[in-house]
Amino acid sequence: MRTLPEQHRHGVRKQAVSESELSREADFSALLPTRPSASSVDFVVTGIKELLLNRHIFPGDRLPSETELTRLFSVSRGSVREAMKILSALGIVDIRRGDGTYVSRGGNESLFDPLLFKLIVSQPEFAEIKELRLILEKNVARLVIERATDEEIAKLRESFEKMQALRTQTEIDYEQLLVCDLEFHALLGQSCHNLPLETVYRFVMQYFKPYIADSHRKRSDPYQEPVESHEKILQAIERRDASSIEQAVEYSMEVWENLILGQEA
């Protein structure tokens, strides 16, 4: 595990910021934003986020100790602790008891996603969120056609067959249907091999989760639409047919829209 001093990624060496340099307030303060009239907690949160955005620290880096951060930011221990709690809740840092605080590598789920919250409270029109999902899903699917490995396509097939198997059950399992539906889309995101796009797609699908759950309850056979739409997408991917994948995604969106609008009517 490398610590804060090493500043290189993808083979490109960055200007080193050693822990000894960070321990000197004069050097470290040059990397921090000008302190506003905001609270000490906000100042620490903003400072860490900007160090990450400006690539002075990287995922996996260990941050200086609480004592060192207290001195470097010229704030109290309580402010540093509160700031670390906020950054942890946002998924930016990983606090490991007895080991220190590290910049998260992105694998952990944050307790509170401010972007998701902002999207929820903005109350976008249905046409807007439909357009957003359609743009993302078409591009994700196109990249899956180009980049997915045979193993990843096999996982998509396995996920689809799990959903299909639910139809043989005597009782409708809405919870498991939702799990299978979201799993299929999560695998699509992973198989596009574009981490920023996968992250945005996962975020958007999380927003759509209650819509998807409600749409399943719209029909007497809740499995029919998701099974049919996923099958069309999967078949296009298995054939690596770029023209068919767009049609399959558009069909899936049309079915989803009809269910949602029918429900709201």
C-alpha positions in Angstrom: 0.0 0.0 0.0 1.6 3.3 -1.0 1.2 6.3 1.1 0.7 10.0 0.2 4.2 10.7 -1.2 4.0 8.6 -4.3 2.2 10.5 -7.0 2.0 8.5 -10.2 -0.7 6.8 -12.1 -1.0 4.9 -15.4 2.8 5.2 -15.8 2.9 9.0 -15.6 5.0 10.4 -12.8 3.4 13.3 -11.0 5.3 15.9 -8.9 5.9 14.3 -5.6 4.3 15.7 -2.5 6.2 13.9 0.3 4.8 13.4 3.8 7.6 15.6 5.2 6.6 18.3 2.7 2.9 17.9 3.7 4.0 18.2 7.4 5.2 21.8 6.8 2.2 24.2 6.9 3.8 26.6 4.4 4.1 23.9 1.7 0.8 22.3 2.4 -1.1 25.6 2.6 -0.1 26.3 -1.0 -2.0 23.3 -2.2 -5.2 24.2 -0.2 -7.9 26.6 -1.3 -8.0 30.0 0.3 -9.9 29.7 3.6 -13.3 31.2 3.3 -15.7 32.3 6.0 -17.1 28.8 6.0 -16.8 26.5 9.0 -13.6 24.7 9.9 -15.3 21.4 9.0 -16.2 22.6 5.6 -12.7 23.9 5.1 -11.2 20.5 5.7 -13.7 18.7 3.5 -13.2 21.2 0.7 -9.4 21.0 1.1 -9.3 17.2 0.9 -11.6 17.1 -2.1 -9.6 19.7 -4.0 -6.3 17.8 -3.3 -8.0 14.8 -4.9 -9.5 16.7 -7.8 -6.2 18.4 -8.5 -4.4 15.0 -8.4 -2.1 15.8 -5.5 -3.5 12.7 -3.8 -4.9 9.5 -5.4 -7.2 6.6 -4.6 -5.4 4.3 -2.2 -3.3 7.0 -0.7 -3.1 7.2 3.1 -3.8 10.6 4.5 -1.7 12.2 7.3 -2.7 11.4 10.8 -5.5 13.3 12.7 -2.8 15.2 14.7 -1.0 16.2 11.5 -4.2 17.3 9.7 -5.2 19.3 12.8 -1.9 21.3 12.6 -1.8 21.5 8.8 -5.4 22.9 8.5 -5.1 24.9 11.7 -8.3 23.5 13.0 -9.4 21.5 16.0 -9.3 17.7 16.3 -13.1 17.8 16.5 -13.3 19.6 13.1 -11.0 17.0 11.5 -13.0 14.1 12.9 -16.3 15.6 11.7 -14.8 16.3 8.3 -13.6 12.7 8.0 -17.0 11.4 8.9 -18.6 13.5 6.1 -15.9 12.4 3.6 -16.5 8.8 4.6 -20.3 9.1 4.2 -19.7 10.6 0.7 -17.5 7.6 -0.1 -14.4 9.8 -0.6 -12.3 8.3 2.2 -12.1 5.0 4.0 -11.5 5.1 7.7 -9.7 2.0 8.9 -9.5 1.6 12.7 -5.9 1.2 13.9 -4.5 1.7 10.4 -5.5 5.3 9.3 -7.6 7.1 6.8 -7.2 6.3 3.1 -8.6 7.9 -0.1 -11.2 5.5 -1.3 -10.6 3.4 -4.4 -14.2 3.7 -5.6 -15.4 0.2 -4.7 -17.3 1.2 -1.5 -20.9 2.5 -1.6 -21.3 5.9 0.0 -23.9 6.2 2.7 -25.3 9.3 1.1 -24.9 10.3 -2.5 -25.3 14.1 -2.8 -25.7 13.9 -6.6 -28.5 11.4 -6.3 -30.1 13.6 -3.6 -29.8 16.7 -5.8 -31.4 14.8 -8.7 -34.3 13.7 -6.5 -35.1 17.1 -5.0 -34.8 18.8 -8.5 -37.9 16.8 -9.5 -37.1 16.5 -13.2 -39.8 15.9 -15.8 -40.4 12.3 -16.8 -39.4 13.2 -20.4 -36.1 14.5 -19.1 -35.2 11.4 -17.1 -36.3 9.2 -19.9 -34.0 11.0 -22.3 -31.1 10.8 -19.9 -31.6 7.0 -19.5 -31.9 6.5 -23.2 -28.7 8.4 -24.0 -26.8 6.5 -21.4 -28.2 3.1 -22.1 -27.6 3.3 -25.9 -24.0 4.3 -25.4 -23.4 1.7 -22.7 -24.9 -1.0 -24.9 -22.9 0.2 -27.9 -19.6 -0.1 -25.9 -20.7 -3.5 -24.6 -21.1 -4.7 -28.2 -17.5 -3.5 -29.0 -15.7 -4.4 -25.7 -17.4 -7.1 -23.7 -15.5 -10.4 -23.3 -17.2 -13.7 -23.9 -17.1 -14.3 -20.2 -19.0 -11.0 -19.5 -21.6 -11.9 -22.1 -22.0 -15.3 -20.5 -22.6 -13.5 -17.2 -25.3 -11.4 -18.8 -26.9 -14.6 -20.1 -26.8 -16.2 -16.7 -28.4 -13.1 -15.1 -31.1 -13.1 -17.8 -31.8 -16.8 -17.2 -32.2 -16.2 -13.4 -34.9 -13.6 -14.2 -36.5 -16.0 -16.7 -36.6 -18.8 -14.1 -38.7 -16.7 -11.7 -41.6 -17.2 -14.1 -41.8 -20.9 -13.0 -42.5 -20.0 -9.4 -46.0 -20.3 -8.1 -45.9 -17.0 -6.3 -44.7 -13.7 -7.7 -41.4 -12.6 -6.1 -41.3 -8.9 -6.8 -38.2 -8.4 -4.7 -36.1 -10.9 -6.5 -37.4 -9.6 -9.9 -36.1 -6.2 -9.0 -32.7 -7.7 -7.9 -32.4 -9.5 -11.2 -33.5 -6.5 -13.3 -30.9 -4.2 -11.6 -28.2 -6.9 -11.7 -28.6 -7.2 -15.5 -28.1 -3.4 -15.9 -25.2 -3.4 -13.5 -23.5 -6.1 -15.6 -24.1 -4.0 -18.7 -22.3 -1.1 -17.1 -19.4 -3.2 -16.0 -19.1 -4.7 -19.5 -18.8 -1.4 -21.3 -15.2 -1.0 -19.9 -15.6 2.8 -19.3 -15.4 3.5 -15.6 -16.8 7.1 -15.7 -19.7 6.0 -17.9 -20.4 2.9 -15.7 -20.4 5.1 -12.6 -22.9 7.6 -14.1 -25.1 4.7 -15.5 -25.1 3.0 -12.1 -26.0 6.3 -10.4 -28.9 6.8 -12.9 -30.2 3.3 -12.5 -30.2 3.8 -8.7 -32.4 6.8 -9.3 -34.8 4.7 -11.4 -34.9 1.9 -8.9 -38.3 2.8 -7.4 -39.7 3.4 -10.9 -38.6 0.0 -12.0 -40.0 -1.6 -8.8 -43.4 0.1 -9.4 -43.5 -0.8 -13.0 -43.2 -4.5 -12.1 -46.4 -4.3 -10.2 -48.3 -2.8 -13.1 -49.1 -6.0 -15.0 -50.7 -9.3 -14.0 -47.6 -11.0 -15.4 -44.8 -8.8 -14.1 -42.1 -10.9 -15.7 -43.2 -10.5 -19.3 -41.9 -7.0 -20.1 -38.5 -7.2 -18.4 -37.9 -10.7 -19.7 -38.8 -9.7 -23.3 -36.8 -6.4 -23.3 -33.7 -7.9 -21.7 -33.8 -10.8 -24.1 -33.8 -8.5 -27.1 -30.8 -6.6 -25.6 -29.0 -9.8 -24.8 -29.5 -11.3 -28.2 -28.1 -8.2 -29.9 -25.1 -8.3 -27.6 -24.5 -12.0 -28.3 -24.6 -11.3 -32.0 -22.5 -8.2 -31.5 -25.1 -6.4 -33.7 -24.7 -2.7 -33.2 -27.8 -1.8 -35.3 -30.1 -4.2 -33.4 -28.8 -3.1 -30.0 -30.2 0.5 -30.5 -33.6 -0.9 -31.5 -33.5 -3.2 -28.5 -32.8 -0.4 -26.1 -35.5 1.8 -27.7 -38.0 -1.1 -27.3 -37.0 -1.5 -23.7 -37.5 2.2 -23.0 -40.9 2.2 -24.8 -42.1 -0.6 -22.7 -40.9 1.0 -19.5 -42.4 4.4 -20.5 -45.8 2.8 -21.2 -45.8 1.1 -17.8 -44.8 4.3 -15.9 -47.3 6.5 -17.8 -50.0 3.9 -17.5 -49.4 3.8 -13.8 -49.5 7.5 -13.3 -52.6 8.0 -15.4 
